[in-house]
Amino acid sequence: MPNPTTTTTAPLLRAARGEPVDRHPVWFMRQAGRSLPEYRKVREGIPMLESCRRPELVAEITLQPVRRYGVDAAIFYSDIVVPLKAVGLDLDIVPGVGPVVAEPFRTAADLDRIPELTPEAVPEIAEAVRLLVGELGDPTAGGTPLIGFAGAPFTLASYLVEGGPSRELQKTKALMYGDPGLWAALLERLAQISAAFLAVQVGAGAAAVQLFDSWVGALPLTDYRRYVLPASRSVLAHVAAVAPEVPRIHFGVGTGELLAAMGDAGADVVGVDFRVGLDEAARRLGPNFSVQGNLDPAMLFAPWPVIEQRVLEMLAAGRTARGHIVNLGHGVPPATDPDVLHRIVDLVHEQTP
């Protein structure tokens, strides 16, 4: 069900609810990151996980693309494993590799190493959000919305079980199929952590949230519904209970066959990667969902006339949905020329919704 209507003028929040907008809202996943020279400068010498827990640094990095591009939302600078580190798990983000877990999850005894997340474990997250909201302003009065951020239970579980990034997810699937009871208990524990992490951000002023399920596209629909959907639904239901006015965005990669089910998890907006057209995504989702996406990130390296044409085609396809938040179909690549993103923002804002 859509969230309650508000008097907000923020295009992103209005599009998320299927309300009329005066311009197409646009932001980019990974808009705050390695593609920006100002990001590389402030992050120099600071490990990733440490940078995510310094409130002033988090605020500065989150604000950088808003200042540079004039996007319609800020995405909270964090990483999906930040709350796992906060509850005491021994992990790190290794440059060039990604999250690496010292002791991968294997047995029921490992559940004891994953306590619940409480707000007291992440005070710096709430502080960073409050700093950002103070800078961005009230989105119901012309300010820029801040989108809260968390990883979905399946993707968090994949890192814990595999011990690091994996495209095959063999150990993850072996546990899921081989011990469904333990799998359900693991996802239930991770759902609490993700929900609590989002609730902290919403409580401090985040105006929307996005739940990332980066690896769930590795599953067929029947397995998604059986093994994953209940936990993701639990996360989004918690956000809806504590802040029904906050739109919920749900995104995954390679999830074209899962789009309707991801909407069923409790989303107002379903993120669409570049493999499925927005018109087809809108057809699969039905009239009760907005869409987000979905320019191919590789397109950012094409000649400008090609980019311009693809953006216009994306906007046309997005008009078939209840609402459309313009974005990429995945994150901004590190080698992207920031000027290209700026031109895309300007082009999108010039078009009539």
C-alpha positions as CSV (number, residue, x, y, z in Angstrom):
1,M,0.0,0.0,0.0
2,P,1.3,3.5,-0.8
3,N,2.4,5.8,2.1
4,P,0.2,8.6,3.3
5,T,0.1,11.7,1.1
6,T,1.9,14.7,2.6
7,T,2.2,18.3,1.6
8,T,5.9,17.9,0.6
9,T,7.1,19.6,-2.5
10,A,10.2,17.4,-2.8
11,P,9.9,15.7,-6.3
12,L,11.5,12.5,-5.1
13,L,9.0,11.9,-2.3
14,R,6.1,12.8,-4.5
15,A,7.2,10.5,-7.3
16,A,7.7,7.7,-4.7
17,R,4.1,8.0,-3.7
18,G,2.8,8.4,-7.3
19,E,1.9,12.1,-6.8
20,P,2.3,14.7,-9.6
21,V,5.7,16.3,-9.8
22,D,6.9,19.5,-11.3
23,R,10.2,17.9,-12.5
24,H,11.6,14.5,-12.8
25,P,13.5,13.6,-9.6
26,V,17.0,12.2,-10.1
27,W,19.8,10.9,-8.0
28,F,22.5,8.2,-8.6
29,M,23.4,5.2,-6.6
30,R,27.1,5.6,-5.5
31,Q,26.9,9.3,-6.4
32,A,29.0,9.9,-3.3
33,G,32.2,8.0,-3.9
34,R,35.3,7.3,-5.9
35,S,34.2,9.1,-9.1
36,L,34.5,12.5,-7.2
37,P,37.9,14.0,-6.7
38,E,36.7,15.8,-3.6
39,Y,35.7,12.4,-2.1
40,R,39.1,10.9,-2.8
41,K,40.7,13.9,-1.1
42,V,38.7,13.7,2.1
43,R,39.0,9.9,2.3
44,E,42.7,9.8,1.8
45,G,44.4,7.5,4.3
46,I,41.1,6.7,6.1
47,P,39.8,3.1,5.9
48,M,36.3,2.6,4.6
49,L,34.6,1.4,7.7
50,E,36.2,4.1,9.8
51,S,35.0,6.7,7.3
52,C,31.5,5.4,7.7
53,R,31.5,6.0,11.5
54,R,32.9,9.6,11.6
55,P,29.7,11.8,11.6
56,E,31.3,14.9,10.2
57,L,33.1,13.0,7.4
58,V,29.9,11.0,6.6
59,A,28.0,14.3,6.3
60,E,30.6,15.9,4.1
61,I,30.8,12.9,1.7
62,T,27.0,12.6,1.5
63,L,26.7,16.3,0.6
64,Q,29.4,16.4,-2.1
65,P,27.2,15.2,-5.0
66,V,24.3,17.3,-3.9
67,R,26.5,20.4,-4.1
68,R,28.1,19.3,-7.4
69,Y,25.1,18.0,-9.3
70,G,22.0,19.5,-7.8
71,V,20.4,16.0,-7.5
72,D,17.0,15.6,-5.8
73,A,18.2,13.4,-3.0
74,A,21.2,12.6,-0.9
75,I,22.0,9.0,-0.2
76,F,23.4,8.3,3.3
77,Y,27.1,7.5,2.9
78,S,27.6,4.0,4.5
79,D,28.2,0.4,3.7
80,I,25.9,-2.6,4.1
81,V,28.3,-4.2,6.6
82,V,28.5,-1.2,8.9
83,P,25.7,-2.6,11.2
84,L,27.3,-6.0,11.2
85,K,30.6,-4.5,12.4
86,A,28.6,-2.5,15.0
87,V,27.2,-5.7,16.6
88,G,30.7,-7.1,17.0
89,L,31.4,-9.3,13.9
90,D,35.0,-9.5,12.9
91,L,35.1,-8.1,9.4
92,D,36.7,-5.5,7.2
93,I,36.4,-3.9,3.8
94,V,39.5,-4.9,1.9
95,P,40.4,-2.4,-0.9
96,G,39.9,-4.0,-4.3
97,V,38.1,-7.0,-2.8
98,G,35.1,-5.8,-0.6
99,P,33.8,-7.0,2.7
100,V,35.8,-9.9,4.2
101,V,34.6,-11.9,7.2
102,A,37.2,-13.5,9.5
103,E,35.0,-16.3,10.6
104,P,32.3,-17.2,8.1
105,F,28.9,-18.4,9.3
106,R,28.6,-22.2,9.2
107,T,26.5,-23.6,12.1
108,A,23.7,-22.8,14.6
109,A,26.4,-21.9,17.1
110,D,27.4,-19.0,14.9
111,L,24.0,-17.4,15.6
112,D,25.3,-16.5,19.1
113,R,27.9,-14.3,17.4
114,I,25.2,-12.1,15.9
115,P,23.5,-10.1,18.6
116,E,20.6,-7.7,18.0
117,L,21.4,-4.2,16.9
118,T,20.4,-1.5,19.3
119,P,20.5,2.3,18.7
120,E,23.2,2.5,21.4
121,A,25.6,0.5,19.1
122,V,25.4,3.2,16.4
123,P,25.2,6.6,18.0
124,E,27.4,8.1,15.3
125,I,24.9,7.1,12.6
126,A,22.1,9.1,14.2
127,E,24.5,12.0,14.7
128,A,25.5,11.9,11.1
129,V,21.9,11.9,9.9
130,R,21.0,14.8,12.2
131,L,24.0,16.8,10.8
132,L,22.9,16.1,7.2
133,V,19.2,17.0,7.8
134,G,20.4,20.3,9.3
135,E,22.3,21.0,6.1
136,L,19.8,19.6,3.6
137,G,16.8,21.3,5.2
138,D,13.2,20.1,5.7
139,P,12.0,18.3,2.5
140,T,8.5,19.3,3.2
141,A,9.6,23.0,3.0
142,G,11.9,22.9,0.0
143,G,14.9,21.0,1.4
144,T,16.6,18.0,-0.2
145,P,15.5,14.5,1.1
146,L,18.0,12.2,2.7
147,I,17.7,8.6,1.8
148,G,18.6,6.1,4.5
149,F,20.5,3.0,3.6
150,A,20.7,-0.7,4.6
151,G,21.6,-4.0,3.1
152,A,18.9,-6.7,2.8
153,P,19.1,-9.9,4.8
154,F,19.9,-12.1,1.9
155,T,22.9,-10.1,0.7
156,L,24.2,-9.7,4.3
157,A,23.8,-13.4,4.8
158,S,25.8,-14.1,1.6
159,Y,28.8,-12.1,2.8
160,L,28.6,-13.9,6.2
161,V,28.3,-17.3,4.7
162,E,30.8,-16.9,1.8
163,G,33.3,-15.0,3.9
164,G,33.4,-12.3,1.2
165,P,32.1,-11.3,-2.2
166,S,31.0,-14.2,-4.4
167,R,29.0,-14.3,-7.7
168,E,28.3,-18.0,-7.5
169,L,27.1,-18.0,-3.9
170,Q,27.6,-21.8,-3.6
171,K,28.1,-21.9,0.1
172,T,25.1,-19.5,0.6
173,K,22.8,-21.7,-1.5
174,A,24.1,-24.9,0.1
175,L,23.1,-23.6,3.5
176,M,19.8,-22.2,2.3
177,Y,18.7,-25.5,0.6
178,G,20.5,-27.8,3.0
179,D,19.4,-26.4,6.3
180,P,16.3,-24.2,5.8
181,G,15.7,-23.9,9.5
182,L,19.1,-22.4,10.2
183,W,18.8,-20.2,7.1
184,A,15.5,-18.8,8.3
185,A,17.0,-18.1,11.8
186,L,20.0,-16.3,10.2
187,L,17.8,-14.2,8.0
188,E,15.5,-13.4,10.9
189,R,18.5,-12.2,12.9
190,L,19.8,-10.1,10.0
191,A,16.3,-8.6,9.3
192,Q,16.3,-7.3,12.9
193,I,19.7,-5.7,12.3
194,S,18.7,-4.1,9.0
195,A,15.4,-2.9,10.4
196,A,17.0,-1.3,13.4
197,F,19.7,0.3,11.3
198,L,17.1,1.9,9.1
199,A,15.0,2.9,12.1
200,V,17.9,4.8,13.6
201,Q,18.3,6.8,10.4
202,V,14.6,7.5,10.0
203,G,14.4,8.5,13.7
204,A,17.1,11.0,13.1
205,G,15.4,12.5,10.1
206,A,15.9,10.4,6.9
207,A,13.0,11.1,4.6
208,A,13.1,7.9,2.6
209,V,14.9,4.6,2.8
210,Q,16.5,2.2,0.3
211,L,17.0,-1.5,1.0
212,F,19.7,-3.0,-1.2
213,D,19.7,-6.6,-2.1
214,S,22.7,-6.7,-4.3
215,W,23.1,-10.4,-4.8
216,V,19.5,-11.7,-4.7
217,G,19.3,-11.8,-8.5
218,A,21.1,-15.1,-8.2
219,L,17.9,-16.8,-7.1
220,P,14.8,-17.9,-9.1
221,L,11.4,-16.5,-8.2
222,T,10.2,-19.6,-6.3
223,D,13.3,-19.6,-4.1
224,Y,13.1,-15.9,-3.5
225,R,9.5,-16.2,-2.3
226,R,10.3,-19.2,-0.1
227,Y,13.7,-18.3,1.4
228,V,14.1,-14.5,1.2
229,L,10.8,-12.6,0.9
230,P,9.7,-13.1,4.5
231,A,12.9,-11.5,5.9
232,S,12.9,-8.5,3.5
233,R,9.2,-8.0,4.3
234,S,10.0,-7.9,8.0
235,V,12.6,-5.1,7.4
236,L,10.3,-2.9,5.4
237,A,7.3,-3.6,7.6
238,H,9.3,-2.3,10.6
239,V,10.1,0.9,8.8
240,A,6.4,1.3,7.8
241,A,5.4,0.8,11.4
242,V,7.8,3.3,12.9
243,A,7.5,5.9,10.1
244,P,4.5,5.3,7.7
245,E,5.2,8.6,5.9
246,V,8.7,7.5,4.8
247,P,8.8,5.9,1.3
248,R,10.5,2.6,1.0
249,I,12.7,1.8,-2.0
250,H,13.8,-1.8,-2.7
251,F,16.6,-2.5,-5.2
252,G,18.5,-5.5,-6.4
253,V,20.7,-6.4,-9.4
254,G,19.6,-8.9,-12.0
255,T,16.2,-9.0,-10.4
256,G,13.9,-8.6,-13.5
257,E,12.1,-11.9,-12.7
258,L,11.7,-10.9,-9.0
259,L,10.3,-7.3,-9.4
260,A,6.7,-8.0,-8.5
261,A,7.8,-10.1,-5.5
262,M,10.2,-7.4,-4.4
263,G,7.2,-5.0,-4.5
264,D,5.3,-7.5,-2.4
265,A,8.0,-7.2,0.2
266,G,6.6,-3.8,1.2
267,A,8.1,-1.3,-1.2
268,D,6.6,1.9,-2.5
269,V,9.3,2.1,-5.2
270,V,11.1,-0.8,-6.8
271,G,14.5,-0.2,-8.3
272,V,15.0,-1.6,-11.8
273,D,18.5,-2.4,-13.1
274,F,19.4,-1.8,-16.8
275,R,18.4,-5.3,-18.0
276,V,14.6,-4.6,-18.0
277,G,13.0,-1.6,-19.6
278,L,11.0,0.6,-17.2
279,D,7.8,0.2,-19.2
280,E,8.1,-3.6,-18.9
281,A,9.0,-3.2,-15.2
282,A,5.9,-1.1,-14.7
283,R,3.8,-3.8,-16.4
284,R,5.2,-6.5,-14.1
285,L,4.7,-4.4,-11.0
286,G,1.2,-3.1,-11.7
287,P,-0.3,0.3,-10.9
288,N,0.5,0.5,-7.2
289,F,4.3,0.9,-7.4
290,S,6.7,3.6,-8.6
291,V,9.9,2.6,-10.3
292,Q,13.5,3.8,-10.0
293,G,16.2,3.6,-12.6
294,N,17.6,2.6,-14.9
295,L,20.3,3.9,-17.3
296,D,23.1,1.4,-17.8
297,P,26.1,2.7,-15.9
298,A,28.3,1.7,-18.9
299,M,26.3,4.3,-21.0
300,L,28.1,7.0,-19.0
301,F,31.2,6.4,-21.1
302,A,29.4,6.7,-24.5
303,P,29.4,9.9,-26.6
304,W,27.0,12.6,-25.3
305,P,24.4,12.3,-28.1
306,V,24.0,8.6,-27.4
307,I,23.6,9.3,-23.6
308,E,21.1,12.0,-24.3
309,Q,19.0,9.8,-26.5
310,R,19.0,7.0,-24.0
311,V,18.0,9.3,-21.1
312,L,15.1,10.6,-23.2
313,E,14.0,7.0,-23.9
314,M,14.3,6.1,-20.2
315,L,12.1,9.1,-19.3
316,A,9.5,8.0,-21.9
317,A,9.4,4.5,-20.6
318,G,9.3,5.7,-17.0
319,R,6.1,7.7,-17.7
320,T,4.2,4.3,-17.9
321,A,4.7,3.8,-14.2
322,R,2.8,5.4,-11.3
323,G,5.9,7.4,-10.6
324,H,9.5,7.5,-11.7
325,I,12.7,8.3,-9.9
326,V,15.5,8.7,-12.4
327,N,18.7,6.8,-11.5
328,L,21.2,4.4,-13.0
329,G,20.5,0.7,-13.2
330,H,23.4,0.2,-10.7
331,G,26.0,2.3,-9.1
332,V,28.2,5.0,-10.6
333,P,31.5,3.5,-11.8
334,P,34.6,4.9,-10.2
335,A,36.1,6.1,-13.6
336,T,33.0,8.2,-14.5
337,D,33.5,11.8,-15.5
338,P,31.5,13.8,-13.0
339,D,30.7,16.3,-15.7
340,V,28.7,13.6,-17.5
341,L,26.5,13.1,-14.5
342,H,26.0,16.8,-14.2
343,R,24.8,17.0,-17.8
344,I,22.4,14.2,-17.2
345,V,20.9,15.9,-14.2
346,D,20.5,19.1,-16.1
347,L,18.9,17.2,-19.1
348,V,16.5,15.4,-16.8
349,H,15.4,18.6,-15.1
350,E,14.8,20.3,-18.4
351,Q,12.2,17.7,-19.5
352,T,8.5,18.1,-18.8
353,P,7.2,15.3,-16.5
